[in-house]
Amino acid sequence: MSTCYFTIQFAGSTVDFYRKIKKAIEENNGSVTGDSSSGTFAIPVLGSTVAGSCAITGQSLMITITKKPVVISCSLIEKYVRGQIAPPALPEGDAELKSEIENKSTGSTHRKHKTKKGHGSLE
């Protein structure tokens, strides 16, 4: 299993940002230990766990993922985390990302496409 590393820049108070991270993890049935400077986390995903550590230095959150399901790439985890704790560029991105994760867990490759009449169809 590969280890993932990424950094997220943020504005504002480190204490407020830590609270936001903790809330997002706990809302996804995860756990957090630590404080506003560093900690560890674990989140259940696909019958497994995404776990790692994080450290806040200045206005940067450095995340290290040490455990993840094989079917989920580091880039997919990073994209999801950014969508949860950073201001989203596209509001619908979370739904698409969750759908992509669910498809990977079931092995499904079905995607919804619009037909000429505008009705959705599965291919």
N, C-alpha and C positions, 0 to 999 in steps of 0.2 A: 504494500500500500504506500502511496506517495503522500508526502506531507505538503500541505498547501500553505502559502504565505500571501497575504495581501494587506494593504494599508488603506484606510479610509480617512480622508480629511474632514474635519467638522469645524463649525463655528460655535461660539458660546462657551458656557461653563462646562468643565470636565465632569463635575458632579451631576449636572442636569443631563449631560450626554450619557453618563454611566446609568442613570436611572432609566433613560429611554432604552438603552441596550437591555438592561435587566428585565424591564417590562416586556419587551418584544420576545425575549427568550422564554420567560415564564408563561406568556400567553400561548406559546407553542409547546406547552408541557415540558419545558426544559428546566434546567437548574443552573444556578450561577453561584460561584463562591469568589470572594475577593472584595475589592473596593474600587474607588474611582481612579486608581493608578494601575492596577493589574488584577487578573483573576483567571479562573477557568470556567468552562461551561460545557454542558452536554444537552443535546436535543434529540429526542427520538425521531427517527426518519426511516421509513420503509422496513420496519421490524428490526432495525439496527440503530446506531447512534452516530450523530455527528458531534465530535468533541474536540476541544482544543483549549488554547489559552489566548489571552489578549492583554495588551499593555497600552496605556494612554500616555503619550509623551507630547507635551505642548498641545497642539490641535490635531494630532494624528492618533488614530486607533490602529495598532498593529495586531493583526489576527494570524494565529497559527492553527491550522486544522491538523490534528494528530490522528484522528479516527474518522472514517467515513465509509459508507457503502461503496463497493467497487463500481457500481453502475452510475454513480453520481460523480461528475468531474469537478475538479477544483474551480474551474471557471463558472460552472453552474452554481456552486455554493457561493462564490463571491458575488455573482449577479443577484442571487436571492438575498444575501445579507445586506448588500447595498440597498436593495428595494425595501427592506424592512426598517433600516435605521438611518438611511440617508434620504434627503428629499427626492422623491421619485420624478424622473424625467417624463415618464408616461404612466398615468394612473392604471391603465389596463395591463401593465407589464407583470404585476404580481399574479394575476389570474392565468396569464399565458405561461408563466414560469411554473406555477403549481401544477398546471395541466401537463407540462413537459415532464415534471418529476413523477407525476402519477402514471403517465404513459410508460416511463422507463421501468417503474415498479411492476407493471402488469405485462410489459412486453408489447403493448399496443402501439401500432404505428398509425392509427386512424387519426385523421385531421379533418376538421370541418371546413368545407369549401363552399362558396356561394355558386349556385347555378346561374344560368342566364336570367331566370325569372326572379332571382334574389333570394330563393329559398336555400337553406343550408342542406348539405348532403354529406354523408360520410363516405370516404373512399378507402 
